[in-house]
């Protein structure tokens, strides 16, 4: 099983990295960008287990390690299969 986790700052938290990316995009003449949010992406390969167990495990991992629940939100998906790699 594969868990894919996304974390990002909550909407009301200042995102200086997102602002820097937005400014860089504007400097490169990209138009129409209102706001940029920068986050983190994790891929965790899991041992074989029930999907409900994997979801419970990912929730605990996200809340205890991968995100700061005071300032960040997270989402995750659980999939069957292997990590696909680009060549």
CORKA-V494336 format. One record per helix or strand. SS is the DSSP state (h for helix, s for strand). FROM is the first residue (numbers start at 1). LEN is the number of residues. If there is no record, write none. Layout:
SS;FROM;LEN
SS;FROM;LEN
This chain:
s;2;8
h;16;12
s;39;7
h;51;16
s;72;8
